[in-house]
Amino acid sequence: RCPHRSAALSMGAIESGVVRCRYHDWQFGAQGRAVSIPAASKQGFVDKVQLFTMPCTEYNGLIYVHRSSRSENENEALPE
């Protein structure tokens, strides 16, 4: 969800590796940090905005979400 008005980011778009919120056009990079907030007058505000993220792995066309830190799951075998 977008931290601004809790809009579903799944209703937005992914453009050049950036997730764009459909509601007010806030944009977030792959690590969840805001990269653009059109109405923000100060870059310092943009630098403070971040999404809640969880590490993921794509394997055999599926996306696996790691519910704990990535370092704990590095050696975890994925299903065949």
C-alpha positions as CSV (number, residue, x, y, z in Angstrom):
1,R,0.0,0.0,0.0
2,C,1.1,3.5,-0.7
3,P,2.1,5.3,2.5
4,H,0.3,8.5,1.4
5,R,-3.3,7.5,1.3
6,S,-3.0,3.7,1.5
7,A,-3.9,3.2,-2.1
8,A,-3.3,-0.3,-3.5
9,L,-0.1,-0.2,-5.4
10,S,-1.3,-3.2,-7.4
11,M,-3.7,-0.8,-9.1
12,G,-0.7,1.4,-10.2
13,A,1.9,0.6,-12.8
14,I,5.5,-0.5,-13.0
15,E,7.5,1.6,-15.5
16,S,11.3,1.2,-16.0
17,G,11.6,-0.6,-12.6
18,V,9.7,2.0,-10.7
19,V,6.3,1.4,-9.0
20,R,3.9,4.3,-9.6
21,C,0.9,4.8,-7.4
22,R,-2.2,5.5,-9.4
23,Y,-3.7,7.8,-6.8
24,H,-1.3,10.7,-6.6
25,D,1.6,9.4,-8.8
26,W,4.1,8.8,-6.0
27,Q,6.9,6.6,-7.3
28,F,9.0,4.0,-5.5
29,G,12.2,2.2,-6.5
30,A,13.0,-1.5,-6.2
31,Q,14.1,-1.2,-2.6
32,G,10.9,0.6,-1.6
33,R,12.4,4.1,-1.3
34,A,10.4,7.0,-2.8
35,V,12.1,8.3,-6.0
36,S,9.5,10.9,-7.0
37,I,6.6,12.7,-5.2
38,P,5.2,15.3,-7.7
39,A,3.8,17.6,-5.1
40,A,6.8,17.6,-2.7
41,S,8.6,20.9,-2.7
42,K,11.6,19.5,-0.8
43,Q,13.8,16.6,-1.7
44,G,14.4,15.9,2.0
45,F,10.8,14.8,2.3
46,V,11.1,12.4,-0.6
47,D,14.2,10.9,1.0
48,K,12.3,10.0,4.2
49,V,9.4,8.1,2.5
50,Q,9.7,4.3,2.2
51,L,7.5,1.3,1.7
52,F,7.4,-1.7,3.9
53,T,9.2,-4.4,1.9
54,M,10.0,-8.1,2.3
55,P,12.7,-10.0,0.4
56,C,11.5,-12.0,-2.6
57,T,12.9,-14.6,-4.9
58,E,11.6,-15.5,-8.4
59,Y,12.0,-19.2,-9.1
60,N,10.3,-21.3,-11.8
61,G,7.9,-18.5,-12.7
62,L,6.7,-18.1,-9.1
63,I,7.5,-15.4,-6.5
64,Y,8.5,-16.6,-3.1
65,V,8.2,-14.0,-0.2
66,H,10.7,-14.5,2.6
67,R,8.9,-13.5,5.9
68,S,12.2,-13.2,7.8
69,S,15.4,-11.5,6.9
70,R,17.1,-12.5,3.7
71,S,20.3,-13.6,5.5
72,E,18.3,-16.3,7.4
73,N,16.9,-17.7,4.1
74,E,20.0,-17.6,1.9
75,N,20.7,-21.3,2.2
76,E,17.0,-22.3,2.1
77,A,16.3,-24.7,-0.7
78,L,13.4,-23.8,-3.0
79,P,11.1,-26.5,-4.2
80,E,11.7,-28.2,-7.5
